[in-house]
Amino acid sequence: MSEVQERSKVDCDADVLLLTAVPDEQETILALGDAWVAGEDSSGYPVHRWTDGEGRIWILARATAMGGDAAANVATRLVTQYRPRCLAMVGVCAGWRGKVELGDVVVADRCFRYDAGKLKINIEDGRRESVLLNDITTFNLTPQWKQYAEDMATGWGPIDWYYKKPLGYEFQERWLLENLMREKDGDVGAVIAHPERSTKCPDWTEVLERLEQKGLIIVGGALALTAKGRKTVLETAVRDPDGLPPPSASSKAHVAPIGSGTAVVEDPDVFPQIARSVRKVLGIEMEGSAVAAVAEIEGVQHCVIAKGVSDHADADKDDRFRPFAIEGAYRFLKELLSTTLEPAPKKTPFIVPQQDSDAFSGRAEELKQLNDSLLDKEGTRVS
Protein backbone atom coordinates (compact mmCIF):
# COMPACT_ATOMS: atom_id res chain seq x y z
CA MET A 1 0.00 0.00 0.00
CA SER A 2 1.52 3.30 -1.06
CA GLU A 3 1.88 6.09 1.45
CA VAL A 4 -0.22 9.19 0.71
CA GLN A 5 1.76 12.40 1.11
CA GLU A 6 0.10 14.84 3.49
CA ARG A 7 -0.68 18.20 1.92
CA SER A 8 -0.88 21.43 3.87
CA LYS A 9 -3.55 24.04 3.28
CA VAL A 10 -2.48 26.84 0.94
CA ASP A 11 -4.10 30.00 2.26
CA CYS A 12 -2.74 33.26 0.90
CA ASP A 13 -3.48 36.01 -1.59
CA ALA A 14 -2.04 35.23 -5.02
CA ASP A 15 -0.69 37.38 -7.79
CA VAL A 16 -1.42 34.74 -10.44
CA LEU A 17 -4.00 31.97 -10.40
CA LEU A 18 -3.00 29.57 -13.18
CA LEU A 19 -5.45 26.92 -14.37
CA THR A 20 -5.20 23.89 -16.64
CA ALA A 21 -7.98 21.66 -17.97
CA VAL A 22 -6.43 18.18 -17.88
CA PRO A 23 -3.68 16.35 -15.93
CA ASP A 24 -0.97 16.26 -18.62
CA GLU A 25 -1.08 20.06 -18.96
CA GLN A 26 -0.43 20.46 -15.24
CA GLU A 27 2.19 17.68 -15.20
CA THR A 28 4.13 19.36 -18.02
CA ILE A 29 4.24 22.62 -16.06
CA LEU A 30 5.33 20.93 -12.83
CA ALA A 31 8.15 19.10 -14.64
CA LEU A 32 9.85 22.29 -15.85
CA GLY A 33 11.84 22.96 -12.70
CA ASP A 34 9.99 25.81 -10.98
CA ALA A 35 9.81 25.24 -7.22
CA TRP A 36 6.13 24.37 -6.96
CA VAL A 37 5.01 23.20 -3.50
CA ALA A 38 2.03 20.87 -3.28
CA GLY A 39 -0.88 21.73 -1.02
CA GLU A 40 -4.66 21.90 -0.80
CA ASP A 41 -7.22 24.63 -1.24
CA SER A 42 -9.92 25.30 1.35
CA SER A 43 -12.15 22.64 -0.24
CA GLY A 44 -9.50 19.94 -0.07
CA TYR A 45 -8.62 19.92 -3.79
CA PRO A 46 -4.90 19.75 -4.70
CA VAL A 47 -3.13 22.97 -5.66
CA HIS A 48 0.51 24.02 -6.02
CA ARG A 49 2.17 27.22 -4.85
CA TRP A 50 5.26 28.92 -6.23
CA THR A 51 6.94 32.27 -5.60
CA ASP A 52 8.89 33.42 -8.65
CA GLY A 53 12.19 35.25 -8.59
CA GLU A 54 10.53 38.68 -8.44
CA GLY A 55 8.21 37.80 -5.59
CA ARG A 56 4.97 37.03 -7.42
CA ILE A 57 2.91 34.30 -5.77
CA TRP A 58 1.47 31.75 -8.22
CA ILE A 59 -1.23 29.20 -7.49
CA LEU A 60 -1.56 26.31 -9.95
CA ALA A 61 -4.71 24.19 -10.10
CA ARG A 62 -6.59 22.11 -12.63
CA ALA A 63 -10.26 21.54 -13.32
CA THR A 64 -11.92 18.26 -12.40
CA ALA A 65 -12.78 17.63 -16.07
CA MET A 66 -12.49 19.11 -19.54
CA GLY A 67 -14.96 21.75 -20.64
CA GLY A 68 -16.32 25.11 -19.62
CA ASP A 69 -18.45 23.90 -16.70
CA ALA A 70 -15.55 22.40 -14.75
CA ALA A 71 -13.27 25.32 -15.67
CA ALA A 72 -15.82 27.87 -14.42
CA ASN A 73 -16.20 25.91 -11.18
CA VAL A 74 -12.52 25.84 -10.28
CA ALA A 75 -12.00 29.43 -11.43
CA THR A 76 -14.86 30.82 -9.34
CA ARG A 77 -13.95 28.80 -6.27
CA LEU A 78 -10.27 29.74 -6.29
CA VAL A 79 -10.71 33.37 -7.32
CA THR A 80 -12.85 33.76 -4.20
CA GLN A 81 -10.20 32.13 -2.03
CA TYR A 82 -6.96 33.50 -3.47
CA ARG A 83 -8.08 36.90 -4.85
CA PRO A 84 -5.53 36.93 -7.71
CA ARG A 85 -4.55 40.01 -9.66
CA CYS A 86 -4.31 37.85 -12.79
CA LEU A 87 -6.37 34.80 -13.71
CA ALA A 88 -4.63 32.75 -16.40
CA MET A 89 -5.08 29.49 -18.25
CA VAL A 90 -2.61 27.53 -20.36
CA GLY A 91 -2.96 24.29 -22.28
CA VAL A 92 -3.57 23.20 -25.86
CA CYS A 93 -5.89 24.25 -28.64
CA ALA A 94 -6.59 23.45 -32.26
CA GLY A 95 -5.18 26.00 -34.69
CA TRP A 96 -6.26 27.00 -38.18
CA ARG A 97 -4.17 24.96 -40.64
CA GLY A 98 -2.14 27.17 -42.96
CA LYS A 99 -2.29 30.13 -40.58
CA VAL A 100 -0.57 28.65 -37.52
CA GLU A 101 1.93 25.83 -37.15
CA LEU A 102 1.95 23.00 -34.65
CA GLY A 103 3.79 24.20 -31.55
CA ASP A 104 2.83 27.86 -32.03
CA VAL A 105 1.05 29.69 -29.22
CA VAL A 106 -2.25 31.54 -29.57
CA VAL A 107 -2.84 34.27 -26.99
CA ALA A 108 -6.48 35.29 -26.86
CA ASP A 109 -7.11 38.96 -27.45
CA ARG A 110 -10.78 37.91 -27.41
CA CYS A 111 -12.40 34.81 -25.93
CA PHE A 112 -15.87 33.79 -27.05
CA ARG A 113 -18.27 30.87 -27.32
CA TYR A 114 -18.60 29.90 -30.98
CA ASP A 115 -21.55 27.54 -30.46
CA ALA A 116 -23.77 29.90 -28.44
CA GLY A 117 -26.97 31.32 -29.89
CA LYS A 118 -30.08 29.87 -31.49
CA LEU A 119 -30.08 26.55 -33.34
CA LYS A 120 -32.63 26.67 -36.15
CA ILE A 121 -33.74 23.54 -38.02
CA ASN A 122 -34.91 23.92 -41.62
CA ILE A 123 -36.69 21.01 -43.35
CA GLU A 124 -37.12 21.32 -47.09
CA ASP A 125 -37.89 18.53 -49.57
CA GLY A 126 -37.36 16.01 -46.81
CA ARG A 127 -33.85 17.27 -46.07
CA ARG A 128 -32.96 18.48 -42.60
CA GLU A 129 -30.55 21.41 -42.27
CA SER A 130 -29.37 22.96 -39.02
CA VAL A 131 -28.34 26.61 -38.88
CA LEU A 132 -26.70 28.22 -35.85
CA LEU A 133 -27.56 31.88 -35.39
CA ASN A 134 -24.57 32.98 -33.32
CA ASP A 135 -24.87 35.19 -30.28
CA ILE A 136 -21.29 36.31 -29.65
CA THR A 137 -20.03 37.81 -26.39
CA THR A 138 -16.29 38.47 -26.20
CA PHE A 139 -14.03 38.78 -23.17
CA ASN A 140 -11.04 40.89 -24.10
CA LEU A 141 -7.38 41.08 -23.13
CA THR A 142 -6.55 44.53 -21.76
CA PRO A 143 -5.19 46.82 -24.53
CA GLN A 144 -1.80 47.39 -22.89
CA TRP A 145 -1.21 43.67 -22.36
CA LYS A 146 -2.33 42.96 -25.91
CA GLN A 147 0.38 45.24 -27.27
CA TYR A 148 3.03 43.68 -25.04
CA ALA A 149 1.96 40.22 -26.24
CA GLU A 150 2.10 41.34 -29.89
CA ASP A 151 5.63 42.66 -29.36
CA MET A 152 6.66 39.22 -28.08
CA ALA A 153 5.51 37.35 -31.21
CA THR A 154 8.97 35.90 -31.82
CA GLY A 155 12.23 35.49 -29.94
CA TRP A 156 10.76 34.33 -26.64
CA GLY A 157 11.66 31.14 -24.81
CA PRO A 158 15.12 29.68 -24.17
CA ILE A 159 17.10 28.25 -27.07
CA ASP A 160 17.31 24.78 -25.53
CA TRP A 161 13.51 24.58 -25.52
CA TYR A 162 13.37 24.97 -29.31
CA TYR A 163 15.45 21.80 -29.66
CA LYS A 164 12.49 19.87 -28.23
CA LYS A 165 10.29 20.80 -31.19
CA PRO A 166 9.41 17.68 -33.21
CA LEU A 167 9.81 17.63 -36.96
CA GLY A 168 6.29 17.62 -38.37
CA TYR A 169 4.93 14.61 -40.24
CA GLU A 170 3.82 16.85 -43.11
CA PHE A 171 7.41 17.89 -43.83
CA GLN A 172 8.73 14.33 -43.51
CA GLU A 173 6.04 12.92 -45.78
CA ARG A 174 6.73 15.47 -48.47
CA TRP A 175 10.48 14.84 -48.30
CA LEU A 176 9.97 11.10 -48.72
CA LEU A 177 7.47 11.47 -51.57
CA GLU A 178 9.73 13.84 -53.50
CA ASN A 179 12.74 11.58 -53.10
CA LEU A 180 10.79 8.51 -54.20
CA MET A 181 9.71 10.48 -57.27
CA ARG A 182 13.36 11.21 -58.13
CA GLU A 183 14.51 7.58 -57.88
CA LYS A 184 14.01 5.41 -60.94
CA ASP A 185 12.59 1.88 -60.78
CA GLY A 186 11.57 2.30 -57.13
CA ASP A 187 15.13 2.21 -55.83
CA VAL A 188 14.17 2.43 -52.18
CA GLY A 189 17.73 1.60 -51.15
CA ALA A 190 18.92 4.92 -52.50
CA VAL A 191 16.26 6.74 -50.50
CA ILE A 192 17.11 4.86 -47.30
CA ALA A 193 20.82 5.57 -47.84
CA HIS A 194 20.18 9.26 -48.51
CA PRO A 195 22.56 11.28 -46.29
CA GLU A 196 19.72 13.53 -45.07
CA ARG A 197 17.19 10.79 -44.29
CA SER A 198 17.90 10.69 -40.55
CA THR A 199 17.39 14.43 -40.22
CA LYS A 200 14.68 15.05 -42.85
CA CYS A 201 12.66 11.89 -42.13
CA PRO A 202 13.61 10.67 -38.63
CA ASP A 203 10.21 9.01 -38.04
CA TRP A 204 10.60 6.71 -41.04
CA THR A 205 8.33 3.87 -39.90
CA GLU A 206 5.47 6.15 -38.83
CA VAL A 207 5.75 8.17 -42.04
CA LEU A 208 5.53 5.02 -44.18
CA GLU A 209 2.37 3.96 -42.31
CA ARG A 210 0.77 7.38 -42.74
CA LEU A 211 1.53 7.58 -46.45
CA GLU A 212 0.29 4.04 -46.99
CA GLN A 213 -2.97 4.82 -45.19
CA LYS A 214 -3.43 7.87 -47.42
CA GLY A 215 -2.96 5.73 -50.51
CA LEU A 216 0.14 7.62 -51.66
CA ILE A 217 2.68 4.76 -51.55
CA ILE A 218 2.78 0.98 -51.79
CA VAL A 219 4.82 -0.85 -49.16
CA GLY A 220 5.59 -4.47 -50.03
CA GLY A 221 8.41 -6.16 -51.84
CA ALA A 222 9.30 -2.68 -53.03
CA LEU A 223 8.48 0.85 -52.02
CA ALA A 224 6.78 2.86 -54.74
CA LEU A 225 4.51 5.80 -55.33
CA THR A 226 0.91 5.14 -56.31
CA ALA A 227 -0.74 7.12 -59.10
CA LYS A 228 -2.27 9.29 -56.39
CA GLY A 229 1.15 9.76 -54.83
CA ARG A 230 2.69 10.89 -58.13
CA LYS A 231 -0.17 13.30 -58.70
CA THR A 232 0.32 14.73 -55.21
CA VAL A 233 4.04 15.32 -55.80
CA LEU A 234 3.41 17.03 -59.16
CA GLU A 235 0.69 19.26 -57.72
CA THR A 236 2.91 20.20 -54.79
CA ALA A 237 5.76 21.10 -57.16
CA VAL A 238 3.44 23.47 -59.01
CA ARG A 239 2.28 25.13 -55.81
CA ASP A 240 5.84 25.39 -54.39
CA PRO A 241 8.17 25.70 -57.41
CA ASP A 242 11.12 26.74 -55.23
CA GLY A 243 11.17 23.39 -53.48
CA LEU A 244 10.51 22.09 -50.01
CA PRO A 245 10.29 24.97 -47.52
CA PRO A 246 12.36 24.41 -44.39
CA PRO A 247 10.41 23.79 -41.17
CA SER A 248 10.34 26.59 -38.63
CA ALA A 249 13.05 26.12 -36.03
CA SER A 250 11.15 28.14 -33.41
CA SER A 251 7.60 28.88 -32.38
CA LYS A 252 5.56 32.01 -32.97
CA ALA A 253 2.99 33.61 -30.72
CA HIS A 254 -0.21 34.83 -32.37
CA VAL A 255 -2.44 37.34 -30.59
CA ALA A 256 -5.87 36.50 -31.96
CA PRO A 257 -9.38 35.38 -30.97
CA ILE A 258 -9.85 31.94 -29.41
CA GLY A 259 -13.27 30.31 -29.60
CA SER A 260 -14.61 27.86 -27.03
CA GLY A 261 -17.07 25.06 -27.70
CA THR A 262 -18.65 22.20 -25.80
CA ALA A 263 -17.01 19.32 -27.70
CA VAL A 264 -13.68 18.21 -29.14
CA VAL A 265 -13.87 18.99 -32.87
CA GLU A 266 -12.55 17.03 -35.84
CA ASP A 267 -13.83 19.02 -38.81
CA PRO A 268 -11.61 20.62 -41.49
CA ASP A 269 -14.33 23.20 -42.17
CA VAL A 270 -14.79 24.38 -38.60
CA PHE A 271 -12.52 27.44 -38.83
CA PRO A 272 -14.09 28.89 -41.99
CA GLN A 273 -17.50 28.45 -40.36
CA ILE A 274 -16.49 30.23 -37.14
CA ALA A 275 -14.75 32.97 -39.12
CA ARG A 276 -18.13 34.05 -40.49
CA SER A 277 -18.81 35.45 -37.01
CA VAL A 278 -15.26 36.25 -35.78
CA ARG A 279 -13.12 36.50 -38.88
CA LYS A 280 -9.69 36.61 -37.21
CA VAL A 281 -10.15 33.48 -35.09
CA LEU A 282 -7.03 31.26 -34.99
CA GLY A 283 -7.69 28.81 -32.16
CA ILE A 284 -10.51 26.72 -30.70
CA GLU A 285 -10.75 24.79 -27.43
CA MET A 286 -13.30 24.20 -24.65
CA GLU A 287 -12.55 26.29 -21.55
CA GLY A 288 -11.11 29.74 -22.28
CA SER A 289 -14.32 31.75 -22.56
CA ALA A 290 -15.66 30.29 -19.29
CA VAL A 291 -12.50 31.27 -17.40
CA ALA A 292 -12.48 34.75 -18.96
CA ALA A 293 -16.15 35.20 -18.03
CA VAL A 294 -15.36 34.37 -14.40
CA ALA A 295 -12.55 36.94 -14.41
CA GLU A 296 -14.91 39.64 -15.66
CA ILE A 297 -17.78 38.76 -13.33
CA GLU A 298 -15.57 38.45 -10.25
CA GLY A 299 -13.65 41.64 -11.00
CA VAL A 300 -10.22 40.09 -11.54
CA GLN A 301 -7.97 42.83 -12.89
CA HIS A 302 -6.34 40.78 -15.68
CA CYS A 303 -7.07 37.54 -17.51
CA VAL A 304 -4.76 35.77 -19.98
CA ILE A 305 -5.66 32.67 -22.00
CA ALA A 306 -2.62 31.18 -23.79
CA LYS A 307 -2.90 27.89 -25.64
CA GLY A 308 -0.30 25.93 -27.62
CA VAL A 309 -1.37 24.54 -30.98
CA SER A 310 -1.34 20.74 -30.83
CA ASP A 311 -3.57 19.92 -33.83
CA HIS A 312 -5.60 21.51 -36.62
CA ALA A 313 -9.08 20.20 -35.74
CA ASP A 314 -8.93 17.68 -38.58
CA ALA A 315 -8.17 13.97 -38.95
CA ASP A 316 -4.42 14.49 -39.43
CA LYS A 317 -3.22 14.30 -35.82
CA ASP A 318 0.33 14.51 -34.49
CA ASP A 319 0.32 14.00 -30.72
CA ARG A 320 4.11 14.43 -30.52
CA PHE A 321 3.57 18.20 -30.42
CA ARG A 322 1.31 18.21 -27.37
CA PRO A 323 3.99 18.47 -24.60
CA PHE A 324 5.91 21.05 -26.65
CA ALA A 325 2.74 23.12 -27.18
CA ILE A 326 1.85 23.07 -23.47
CA GLU A 327 5.35 24.11 -22.48
CA GLY A 328 5.34 26.90 -25.05
CA ALA A 329 2.09 28.36 -23.71
CA TYR A 330 3.43 28.32 -20.16
CA ARG A 331 6.79 29.84 -21.10
CA PHE A 332 5.08 32.61 -23.05
CA LEU A 333 2.77 33.40 -20.11
CA LYS A 334 5.69 33.63 -17.68
CA GLU A 335 7.60 35.97 -19.95
CA LEU A 336 4.54 38.13 -20.59
CA LEU A 337 3.76 38.50 -16.88
CA SER A 338 7.38 39.30 -16.06
CA THR A 339 6.88 42.41 -18.22
CA THR A 340 3.28 43.36 -17.48
CA LEU A 341 2.48 42.29 -13.90
CA GLU A 342 4.53 44.22 -11.37
CA PRO A 343 5.17 42.31 -8.15
CA ALA A 344 2.71 43.36 -5.46
CA PRO A 345 4.23 45.62 -2.80
CA LYS A 346 4.89 43.83 0.44
CA LYS A 347 2.39 44.63 3.17
CA THR A 348 4.06 45.75 6.39
CA PRO A 349 1.69 45.48 9.34
CA PHE A 350 1.42 48.51 11.63
CA ILE A 351 1.89 47.44 15.22
CA VAL A 352 0.73 49.93 17.84
CA PRO A 353 3.14 49.87 20.80
CA GLN A 354 1.53 49.16 24.15
CA GLN A 355 3.17 51.08 26.98
CA ASP A 356 1.45 49.01 29.65
CA SER A 357 2.72 45.76 28.15
CA ASP A 358 5.45 43.92 30.03
CA ALA A 359 7.23 43.47 26.70
CA PHE A 360 7.36 47.22 25.94
CA SER A 361 10.46 49.21 26.81
CA GLY A 362 11.95 52.53 25.69
CA ARG A 363 10.59 55.05 23.16
CA ALA A 364 8.92 57.01 25.99
CA GLU A 365 9.84 60.37 24.47
CA GLU A 366 8.35 59.40 21.10
CA LEU A 367 5.15 58.29 22.77
CA LYS A 368 4.92 61.55 24.72
CA GLN A 369 5.29 63.59 21.49
CA LEU A 370 2.62 61.48 19.83
CA ASN A 371 0.34 61.95 22.84
CA ASP A 372 0.87 65.73 22.86
CA SER A 373 0.12 66.00 19.15
CA LEU A 374 -3.13 64.07 19.43
CA LEU A 375 -4.51 65.38 22.77
CA ASP A 376 -5.00 68.93 24.07
CA LYS A 377 -4.15 70.02 27.58
CA GLU A 378 -7.46 68.70 28.94
CA GLY A 379 -6.78 65.28 27.46
CA THR A 380 -9.38 65.64 24.73
CA ARG A 381 -8.52 64.31 21.26
CA VAL A 382 -7.64 67.03 18.79
CA SER A 383 -10.07 66.99 15.82
TAGI-V368010 format. One record per backbone hydrogen bond with DSSP energy under -0.5 kcal/mol. CO is the residue of the C=O (numbers start at 1). NH is the residue of the N-H. If there is no record, write none. Layout:
CO,NH
CO,NH
This chain:
3,5
8,40
9,11
14,85
15,85
15,86
16,18
16,59
17,88
18,61
19,90
20,63
22,25
22,26
23,27
24,28
25,29
26,30
27,31
29,32
30,33
34,36
37,49
38,8
39,47
40,10
41,44
45,41
47,39
48,60
49,37
50,52
50,58
52,55
56,52
56,58
57,15
57,16
58,50
59,18
60,48
61,20
67,71
68,72
69,73
70,74
71,75
72,76
73,77
74,78
75,79
76,80
77,81
78,82
79,83
82,14
85,302
86,17
86,88
87,304
88,19
89,306
91,308
93,310
93,311
94,284
95,97
96,99
96,100
100,98
101,104
104,309
105,107
105,254
106,108
106,307
107,109
107,256
109,141
110,258
111,139
112,114
112,260
113,116
116,135
118,120
118,133
120,122
120,131
122,124
122,129
124,127
127,124
127,129
129,122
131,120
131,133
132,134
133,118
139,111
142,146
143,147
144,148
145,149
146,150
147,151
148,152
149,152
150,153
153,253
158,161
158,162
159,162
159,163
161,164
162,165
166,168
168,172
169,173
170,174
171,175
172,176
173,177
174,178
175,179
176,180
177,181
178,182
179,183
183,186
184,187
186,188
187,190
187,191
188,192
189,193
191,194
194,197
196,199
196,200
197,201
202,204
203,207
204,208
205,209
206,210
207,211
208,212
209,213
210,214
211,216
211,217
212,215
216,226
218,220
218,224
222,220
222,224
224,218
226,230
227,231
228,232
229,233
230,234
231,235
232,236
233,237
234,238
235,239
236,240
238,241
240,243
252,105
254,107
254,256
256,109
257,282
257,283
258,112
259,285
260,114
260,115
267,270
269,273
270,274
271,275
273,276
274,277
274,278
278,281
282,96
283,259
284,94
285,261
287,290
287,291
288,292
289,293
290,294
291,295
292,296
293,297
294,298
295,299
295,300
296,299
302,87
304,89
304,306
305,108
306,91
307,106
308,93
308,310
309,103
311,95
313,267
315,317
318,321
319,322
321,325
322,326
323,327
324,328
325,329
326,330
327,331
328,332
329,333
330,334
331,335
332,336
333,337
334,338
335,339
336,339
336,340
337,341
340,342
346,348
347,349
349,351
350,352
351,353
353,355
354,357
357,360
363,367
364,368
365,369
366,370
367,371
368,372
369,373
370,374
371,375
374,382
376,379
380,376
